[in-house]
Amino acid sequence: MRKYHHLGVPTDKARPGEQYIEEFKVHVVPFDRNPYGIEWMRYEAGSPLPELVRKVPHLAFEVDDLARELQGQELLIAPNSPSPGVTVAFIVHDGAPIEFLQYDSPEKTT
């Protein structure tokens, strides 16, 4: 199963409701605070995330088998857990970053 989840858009403008993720040096307005599922991401200098993610919008999909989705793909960001209950990873497809999210339990999905 692969289901559309959100659109991540890099920005240099501070926005109300930003949450800071220190590990990645990024300020994020969660997608669920936007009626159209836009996740605004403002990166600080020195963010360890790849330039492609910091500069190019990404599409995100909820998946039920992250390992299967990553097979044969160009891995951009290895699987990690940015928040409890979810594992994410990024690939590159046709030059664009794509995010996959796998939730630990069905009740934690969108």
Backbone hydrogen bonds in HBPLUS format (Angstrom, degrees):
<---DONOR---> <-ACCEPTOR-->    atom                        ^
c    i                          cat <-CA-CA->   ^        H-A-AA   ^      H-
h    n   atom  resd res      DA  || num        DHA   H-A  angle D-A-AA Bond
n    s   type  num  typ     dist DA aas  dist angle  dist       angle   num
A0003-LYS N   A0062-GLU O   2.88 MM  59  5.12 161.2  1.92 148.3 154.7     1
A0062-GLU N   A0003-LYS O   2.72 MM  59  5.12 154.3  1.78 161.4 158.1     2
A0005-HIS N   A0060-ALA O   2.77 MM  55  5.29 151.1  1.86 155.4 145.4     3
A0006-HIS N   A0060-ALA O   3.41 MM  54  5.21 152.9  2.49 118.4 123.5     4
A0060-ALA N   A0006-HIS O   2.92 MM  54  5.21 146.5  2.04 166.0 159.9     5
A0007-LEU N   A0037-GLY O   3.04 MM  30  6.29 164.5  2.07 156.4 159.4     6
A0039-GLU N   A0007-LEU O   2.76 MM  32  5.98 166.2  1.78 154.9 157.5     7
A0008-GLY N   A0058-HIS O   2.79 MM  50  5.01 166.3  1.80 155.8 158.8     8
A0058-HIS N   A0008-GLY O   2.86 MM  50  5.01 150.6  1.95 137.1 146.9     9
A0009-VAL N   A0039-GLU O   2.84 MM  30  6.08 161.0  1.88 149.7 154.8    10
A0041-MET N   A0009-VAL O   2.97 MM  32  5.96 157.0  2.02 147.3 145.2    11
A0011-THR N   A0041-MET O   2.83 MM  30  5.85 145.4  1.95 150.0 148.2    12
A0019-GLN N   A0028-VAL O   2.64 MM   9  5.10 150.6  1.73 135.7 144.9    13
A0028-VAL N   A0019-GLN O   2.71 MM   9  5.10 166.9  1.73 148.7 151.8    14
A0021-ILE N   A0026-VAL O   2.84 MM   5  5.46 169.9  1.85 168.2 171.7    15
A0024-PHE N   A0021-ILE O   3.16 MM   3  5.77 137.0  2.35 113.5 123.3    16
A0025-LYS N   A0021-ILE O   2.96 MM   4  5.90 114.1  2.41 141.3 158.5    17
A0026-VAL N   A0021-ILE O   3.36 MM   5  5.46 161.3  2.40 133.7 138.8    18
A0025-LYS N   A0022-GLU O   3.10 MM   3  4.82 148.7  2.20  97.7 107.3    19
A0044-GLU N   A0025-LYS O   2.90 MM  19  5.44 172.2  1.90 157.0 155.4    20
A0027-HIS N   A0042-ARG O   2.80 MM  15  5.01 165.8  1.82 143.6 148.3    21
A0042-ARG N   A0027-HIS O   2.78 MM  15  5.01 168.3  1.79 153.3 157.4    22
A0029-VAL N   A0040-TRP O   2.89 MM  11  5.09 159.1  1.93 144.9 150.8    23
A0033-ARG N   A0030-PRO O   3.04 MM   3  5.76 164.9  2.06 122.5 125.9    24
A0034-ASN N   A0031-PHE O   3.14 MM   3  5.56 163.6  2.17 116.8 119.2    25
A0037-GLY N   A0034-ASN O   3.09 MM   3  5.25 172.4  2.10 115.9 117.1    26
A0047-SER N   A0044-GLU O   3.17 MM   3  5.75 138.9  2.34 142.0 138.2    27
A0053-VAL N   A0050-PRO O   3.07 MM   3  5.55 126.1  2.37 110.0 121.8    28
A0054-ARG N   A0050-PRO O   3.13 MM   4  6.48 156.2  2.19 149.4 156.8    29
A0055-LYS N   A0051-GLU O   2.89 MM   4  5.94 134.9  2.09 152.8 163.3    30
A0056-VAL N   A0052-LEU O   2.94 MM   4  5.58 154.4  2.01 142.3 148.4    31
A0099-GLU N   A0059-LEU O   2.82 MM  40  6.14 170.7  1.82 158.6 161.9    32
A0061-PHE N   A0099-GLU O   2.85 MM  38  6.23 155.1  1.91 151.3 157.0    33
A0101-LEU N   A0061-PHE O   2.90 MM  40  6.19 152.3  1.97 151.7 155.3    34
A0063-VAL N   A0101-LEU O   2.78 MM  38  5.90 165.6  1.80 160.2 161.4    35
A0069-GLU N   A0065-ASP O   3.13 MM   4  6.49 158.5  2.18 153.0 159.3    36
A0070-LEU N   A0066-LEU O   3.07 MM   4  6.32 142.0  2.22 150.5 160.5    37
A0071-GLN N   A0068-ARG O   3.26 MM   3  5.37 146.6  2.38 101.2 110.5    38
A0073-GLN N   A0070-LEU O   3.11 MM   3  5.36 165.1  2.13 132.3 130.5    39
A0092-VAL N   A0074-GLU O   2.91 MM  18  5.52 142.3  2.06 150.5 161.8    40
A0076-LEU N   A0090-PHE O   2.80 MM  14  5.18 168.2  1.82 134.9 135.7    41
A0077-ILE N   A0090-PHE O   3.17 MM  13  4.79 163.4  2.20 119.8 121.9    42
A0090-PHE N   A0077-ILE O   3.02 MM  13  4.79 160.9  2.05 130.9 136.9    43
A0080-ASN N   A0088-VAL O   2.86 MM   8  5.52 145.5  1.98 150.0 161.4    44
A0088-VAL N   A0080-ASN O   2.77 MM   8  5.52 163.0  1.80 165.0 168.5    45
A0086-VAL N   A0083-SER O   3.38 MM   3  6.16 153.7  2.46 146.5 144.2    46
A0104-ASP N   A0085-GLY O   2.83 MM  19  5.09 160.1  1.87 141.5 142.9    47
A0087-THR N   A0102-GLN O   2.88 MM  15  5.26 160.9  1.92 148.2 154.3    48
A0102-GLN N   A0087-THR O   2.82 MM  15  5.26 160.7  1.85 156.8 163.4    49
A0089-ALA N   A0100-PHE O   3.07 MM  11  5.47 143.5  2.21 147.5 155.6    50
A0100-PHE N   A0089-ALA O   2.84 MM  11  5.47 163.4  1.87 165.7 170.7    51
A0091-ILE N   A0098-ILE O   2.85 MM   7  5.30 155.7  1.90 151.6 159.6    52
A0098-ILE N   A0091-ILE O   2.94 MM   7  5.30 160.0  1.98 148.3 150.5    53
A0093-HIS N   A0096-ALA O   2.87 MM   3  5.29 165.4  1.90 152.5 155.3    54
A0096-ALA N   A0093-HIS O   2.98 MM   3  5.29 166.7  2.00 115.9 120.0    55
A0108-LYS N   A0105-SER O   3.02 MM   3  5.68 163.5  2.05 123.0 128.4    56
A0109-THR N   A0106-PRO O   3.23 MM   3  5.62 170.3  2.24 116.7 118.4    57
